[in-house]
Amino acid sequence: MNTADTIKNRILQLCGERDISINKLATICGLPPSSIKNILYGKSKNPKIITIKIICDGLNMTLGEFFSTEEFDNLEQEIE
């Protein structure tokens, strides 16, 4: 699994835990729904850290909490 897929899975996990839709997440974060959907549907292969920070702010969590998962810890190095 690559970093973009792991970010997508984390966003979906957090929405599921909070029982909110992608559109609700966008509203909470003040982002256009297309920004989040581009990450989830693979159009954004390299989401900006600022976008992830805005999502974290909307979910009232830190970037550290967002990235503190076993999935992120087990990512393989992407530099060959």
Secondary structure, 3 states (H helix, E strand, C coil): CCHHHHHHHHHHHHHHHHCCCHHHHHHHHCCCHHHHHHHHCCCCCCCCHHHHHHHHHHCCCCHHHHHCCHHHHCCCCCCC
